[in-house]
Amino acid sequence: AVAPEVPLTVIYSSDYSLLRWVDKVTAMEHPPLVHSVSYGNDEAQQTSREYMEACNTAFMKAGLRGLSILFASGDQGVCGREGCGFVVPKFHPDFPAASPYITAVGGTDFEGDDIGPETAWTAGGGGFSSVFPAPQYQINAVASFLSTAAETLPPERLFNKSNRGYPDVAALGGQKAPYCVAYNDDWAGVSGTSASSPVVA
């Protein structure tokens, strides 16, 4: 509905592996140029740092082929799938959204109860990686954000402000007025960053 004339390719596997997926895409003779992926888990839930680095290498290879890969940033806010905890609170960044080699798409929501101006969606995934340093391309923007938002930021012990910040962009994804889609001869509302990402793509 957003771009009805754009060809759509669906790449699906019930036995999903992020690394196998991106390797499959980059091995295609004529891969789609833009990919929107609704997948992610906390960095701490990944198999290992080495696995994430292997994924990053594959993302870089995709970039060298001119492919744009967008990932939904998640719908659990800064706490991630593991939750922030109570005794020793800690934020849990998402992977691959926190990878420096993809575009992470966050969510916005309407400020009021009706369609109108948008604001950041509090459940949209975002924050700072616990693993990957900040890439050069975002250092100035993150520094500017940290200086202007200093009074509203959570305690610094909860996140590493020198690491990769995400999301990179955001689009409507909140719950107040979901996107209306046709499905099995019926209409349904969809929301979350898994709706935001394909809108940006």
Solvent accessible surface area in square Angstrom, and as a share of the most:
residue,aa,sasa,rsa
1,A,136,1.06
2,V,112,0.64
3,A,52,0.40
4,P,104,0.66
5,E,157,0.71
6,V,98,0.56
7,P,124,0.78
8,L,156,0.78
9,T,75,0.44
10,V,116,0.67
11,I,47,0.24
12,Y,174,0.66
13,S,56,0.36
14,S,104,0.67
15,D,102,0.53
16,Y,79,0.30
17,S,22,0.14
18,L,2,0.01
19,L,44,0.22
20,R,137,0.50
21,W,22,0.08
22,V,0,0.00
23,D,68,0.35
24,K,121,0.51
25,V,0,0.00
26,T,26,0.15
27,A,86,0.66
28,M,58,0.26
29,E,140,0.63
30,H,152,0.68
31,P,15,0.09
32,P,36,0.23
33,L,119,0.59
34,V,74,0.42
35,H,13,0.06
36,S,46,0.29
37,V,16,0.09
38,S,66,0.43
39,Y,70,0.27
40,G,7,0.07
41,N,44,0.23
42,D,2,0.01
43,E,10,0.04
44,A,76,0.59
45,Q,87,0.39
46,Q,23,0.10
47,T,121,0.70
48,S,42,0.27
49,R,122,0.45
50,E,126,0.57
51,Y,50,0.19
52,M,7,0.03
53,E,69,0.31
54,A,40,0.31
55,C,0,0.00
56,N,2,0.01
57,T,62,0.36
58,A,4,0.03
59,F,4,0.01
60,M,82,0.36
61,K,114,0.48
62,A,0,0.00
63,G,44,0.42
64,L,157,0.78
65,R,104,0.38
66,G,51,0.49
67,L,12,0.06
68,S,53,0.34
69,I,9,0.05
70,L,11,0.06
71,F,0,0.00
72,A,7,0.05
73,S,1,0.00
74,G,18,0.17
75,D,55,0.28
76,Q,73,0.32
77,G,12,0.12
78,V,57,0.33
79,C,39,0.23
80,G,11,0.11
81,R,131,0.48
82,E,83,0.37
83,G,27,0.26
84,C,26,0.16
85,G,44,0.42
86,F,196,0.82
87,V,142,0.82
88,V,119,0.69
89,P,51,0.32
90,K,107,0.45
91,F,31,0.13
92,H,30,0.13
93,P,13,0.08
94,D,12,0.06
95,F,0,0.00
96,P,0,0.00
97,A,0,0.00
98,A,0,0.00
99,S,0,0.00
100,P,15,0.09
101,Y,101,0.39
102,I,12,0.06
103,T,47,0.28
104,A,0,0.00
105,V,0,0.00
106,G,1,0.01
107,G,8,0.08
108,T,22,0.13
109,D,13,0.07
110,F,12,0.05
111,E,106,0.47
112,G,38,0.36
113,D,124,0.64
114,D,113,0.59
115,I,141,0.72
116,G,33,0.31
117,P,98,0.62
118,E,85,0.38
119,T,65,0.38
120,A,80,0.62
121,W,27,0.09
122,T,132,0.77
123,A,34,0.27
124,G,14,0.13
125,G,5,0.04
126,G,13,0.13
127,G,22,0.22
128,F,24,0.10
129,S,0,0.00
130,S,63,0.40
131,V,30,0.17
132,F,6,0.03
133,P,90,0.57
134,A,25,0.20
135,P,22,0.14
136,Q,149,0.66
137,Y,138,0.52
138,Q,16,0.07
139,I,73,0.37
140,N,128,0.66
141,A,70,0.55
142,V,23,0.13
143,A,55,0.43
144,S,63,0.41
145,F,101,0.42
146,L,30,0.15
147,S,80,0.52
148,T,114,0.66
149,A,19,0.15
150,A,61,0.47
151,E,175,0.79
152,T,117,0.68
153,L,53,0.26
154,P,53,0.34
155,P,68,0.43
156,E,105,0.47
157,R,178,0.65
158,L,19,0.09
159,F,29,0.12
160,N,69,0.35
161,K,90,0.38
162,S,77,0.49
163,N,14,0.07
164,R,0,0.00
165,G,6,0.06
166,Y,13,0.05
167,P,51,0.32
168,D,56,0.29
169,V,66,0.38
170,A,52,0.40
171,A,16,0.13
172,L,31,0.16
173,G,1,0.01
174,G,3,0.03
175,Q,108,0.48
176,K,94,0.40
177,A,30,0.24
178,P,61,0.38
179,Y,59,0.23
180,C,91,0.54
181,V,55,0.32
182,A,73,0.57
183,Y,145,0.55
184,N,121,0.62
185,D,158,0.82
186,D,91,0.47
187,W,175,0.61
188,A,46,0.36
189,G,53,0.51
190,V,61,0.35
191,S,34,0.22
192,G,1,0.01
193,T,1,0.01
194,S,54,0.35
195,A,12,0.09
196,S,0,0.00
197,S,0,0.00
198,P,67,0.42
199,V,51,0.29
200,V,61,0.35
201,A,59,0.45
